[in-house]
Amino acid sequence: MAKPKNIDDPVDGPIGNPWESDLGEPTVTRVFDAPRETVFRAFIEPEQFVKFWGPAGTTVAPSSVMIEPWAGGRYESTAVADADATEYSMKCTFLTVAEPELLSYTDRASGIDSSMVFTDLGDGRTRTSLFHARRRP
């Protein structure tokens, strides 16, 4: 599989470029052992965000994070690969911020819209579902 030069570059894998296929829209779901308000805040408070954002083997410096949690606000960060210092920037604009239920944002470079839904499971756990869709011309 080809490695992107920029986080916004599509990567062709065994099925080709998913944004140019008929496979639909990627969705990621995860359950956290924490209340919904706590999980939501972790995505919009820079001091928490840097503790978990990015894949294993990367670091996000607090100075690279800009989170303005309102419609039209910036949602930006840069993850740096620990092995070779390759930078992966995320430059998004919030579309909707409805605490503690919903964050939606658009990636300015790729045209990908993402919505993160926070569901209270009623037992101190929270399910997050992240939906991605490419804007069509």
C-alpha positions in Angstrom: 0.0 0.0 0.0 1.4 3.4 -0.9 2.2 5.9 1.9 0.7 9.4 1.4 3.0 12.4 1.3 0.2 14.4 3.0 -2.6 13.2 5.2 -5.0 14.6 2.7 -3.6 12.5 -0.2 -5.7 9.4 -0.9 -4.0 6.0 -0.4 -4.6 3.2 -2.9 -5.0 -0.1 -1.1 -6.0 -3.6 -2.1 -9.4 -2.3 -3.1 -8.2 0.9 -4.8 -8.9 4.4 -3.6 -12.0 4.2 -1.4 -13.1 7.7 -2.3 -13.4 6.6 -6.0 -15.1 3.3 -5.4 -18.7 2.2 -4.7 -17.8 1.0 -1.2 -19.8 3.7 0.5 -18.6 6.0 3.3 -16.2 4.9 6.0 -17.5 4.7 9.5 -15.5 4.2 12.7 -17.2 3.2 16.0 -15.6 3.0 19.4 -16.9 2.6 23.0 -15.2 4.4 25.9 -15.6 3.6 29.6 -16.3 7.2 30.4 -19.4 9.5 30.5 -20.5 11.2 27.3 -19.6 14.7 28.5 -16.0 13.6 29.4 -15.5 11.9 26.0 -16.9 14.9 24.1 -14.6 17.3 26.0 -11.6 15.2 25.2 -12.1 16.0 21.5 -12.4 19.8 22.0 -10.0 20.5 24.8 -6.4 20.7 23.4 -4.7 19.5 26.6 -6.7 16.3 26.4 -6.8 16.0 22.6 -3.0 15.8 22.3 -3.0 12.7 24.6 -4.7 10.5 22.1 -5.0 12.0 18.7 -3.1 10.3 15.8 -2.0 6.8 15.3 0.6 4.9 17.5 4.1 6.2 16.8 3.1 9.8 16.4 3.0 12.8 18.7 0.8 15.9 18.6 2.5 19.0 20.1 0.1 21.2 22.0 1.4 24.2 20.1 0.1 22.6 16.8 -3.5 22.4 18.1 -6.1 25.0 17.4 -9.6 24.1 18.5 -12.4 26.7 18.2 -15.5 24.7 19.2 -18.2 26.7 17.3 -19.6 26.6 13.8 -17.0 28.2 11.5 -14.2 27.6 14.1 -10.9 25.9 13.3 -10.2 22.3 14.2 -6.5 21.9 13.4 -3.5 19.8 14.5 -0.2 18.3 13.3 0.8 14.8 14.2 4.5 14.1 13.8 5.9 10.6 13.2 8.3 9.7 16.0 10.5 7.6 13.6 11.2 10.2 10.9 9.5 13.5 11.8 7.1 13.3 8.9 4.2 15.7 9.6 0.6 15.0 9.0 -1.6 18.1 9.3 -5.3 18.2 9.8 -6.9 21.5 8.8 -10.7 21.5 9.3 -13.5 23.9 10.0 -16.3 23.0 12.4 -19.8 22.8 10.8 -21.7 22.0 13.9 -20.8 21.8 17.6 -23.7 20.5 19.8 -22.2 19.6 23.1 -22.2 16.7 24.2 -23.9 15.0 21.2 -22.3 16.0 17.9 -19.2 17.4 16.3 -19.2 17.9 12.5 -16.4 19.4 10.5 -15.0 19.6 7.0 -11.5 19.1 5.9 -10.6 22.1 3.8 -8.1 20.3 1.5 -9.7 16.9 0.8 -13.4 17.9 0.8 -14.2 15.2 3.3 -17.0 16.0 5.8 -16.9 14.1 9.1 -19.6 13.8 11.8 -18.9 12.4 15.3 -21.9 11.3 17.2 -21.6 10.7 21.0 -24.1 8.3 22.4 -24.7 7.8 26.1 -25.0 4.1 26.7 -26.5 4.7 30.1 -23.9 2.8 32.2 -21.1 5.3 32.3 -19.9 4.3 28.8 -20.1 6.3 25.6 -20.2 5.1 22.0 -18.6 7.4 19.4 -19.5 6.9 15.8 -17.4 8.8 13.2 -18.9 9.1 9.8 -16.9 10.3 6.8 -18.4 11.5 3.4 -16.7 13.2 0.5 -18.5 16.2 -0.8 -19.7 15.7 -4.3 -19.5 18.5 -6.9 
